[in-house]
């Protein structure tokens, strides 16, 4: 299953790595690097199931080829748009805790190298990274990439953006020669030879609402979202306007008629009347937006059914299950399973 669109993430990282080398390491011959790693001379154009593995192979070679901090520098370029629909889910979550849990759970399910989870300590919220046995030979390399990239994703959902810094970071690896580069990129104390890999942030951050209204970031995070809202750029009809608003500012709308009307500078009665005149109802539009997103979350992320329900504003997962079954004629579990089975049948031999 192409959850979190991992192939696309790997392909993007390859392209970003190539641009990074072109701009900051002009003495490194990218074609020769590809030959040496047996990935081909145009490795940055690769697609498929192995792109993330290719990234790690290249980073490992580059560490010994005049770019010891290359994994940190690649992680520094991470953006929420790298994560596609998952990035959209994080940006539209109710608060930072929900967004962080979504990304931790989904990334852990999709990765064979690292497991990530969020813990509540007495004074800090702790993002913990646990490496699998497959990751041990490249432990330091992987944590350099993951620690900085993960923090860039967290910064993407915080009001302060890149001005936000962790309280501290702990890493199990020994300090490398470029240890100071960690501190420059993360902006905090980095403790090496620690018992665990952890990013610590203030506990109260978890309850903070995520800034809404960043429509361009939302569109960049999901091609599917862009397709859904694109009609709203071409027409001034009231139904497309409502749909666009529900997609781009879900925290403000909350699938609520009065709150949506206020954002459109209309009274609830006027909004209801305009929708009825166009052959729509607010409830119908809300349901279609929720169900379109639900289908995409089920197909393209590792979010649990409970997480999908909460993400779409359902207070009880059972209500989501019932609404989904009524809308599509089958349960969300069944639709996800059938999609997975269909993907397995169409996956080329040797893939995955």
Buried (B, 14 or more C-beta within 10 A) or exposed (E): BBBBBBBBBBBBBBEBBBEBBEEEBEEBBBEEBBEEBEBEEEBBEBEEBBBBEBBBBBBBBBBEBEBBBBBBBBBBBBBBBBBBBBBBBBBBBBBBBBBBBBBBBBBBBBBEBBBBBBEEEEEBBBBBBEBEEEBEEBBBBBBBBBBBBBBBBBBBBBEEEEEBBBBBBBBBBEBBEBBEBBEEBBBBBBBBEBEEBBBBBEBEBBEBEBBBEBBEBBBBBBBBBBEBBEEBEEEEBBBBBBBBBBBBBBBBBBBBBEBBBBBBEBEBEEBBEBBEEEEBBBEEBBBBBBBBBBBBBBBBBBBBBEBBBBBBBBEEBEEBBEBBBEBBEEBBEEBBEEBBEEBEEEEEEEEE
